């Protein structure tokens, strides 16, 4: 089965057809997704801005990262299923042809790996052992990747 055939099957499944015919299911899913976006934005920004030296300077980066990580995980538990439902509920075959969708999926994959492998390691390291230039570079890459996810996500919703 090709990826397009999978998208067709998902789009025309009986459950999702029923969801699409409801006037409130998609707006509810989209609203929950937006709340998750606000949550992930805060969790990411507080750590990245701290790595850049632009806030919470009296708290160690590792403490800020530990405090924000649980919110990051909660937001992902909200965003991933609601994003999948939006994909399935709206028009999976439409997304198949959207460049913005594929760019978002690539950026999301890179952002998740970068966040949990590179950024987490830098944020949890002792500040005295970490080069400030490296910390700033990691924060800028993180902000760039997650901004790409957000911007392309918005582009998907444009007509």
PyMOL commands that set and color helices and strands:
alter all, ss='L'
color gray80, all
select helices_A, chain A and resi 3-11+14-21+25-51+61-90+92-96+99-124+127-129+132-156
alter helices_A, ss='H'
color red, helices_A
deselect
rebuild
show_as cartoon
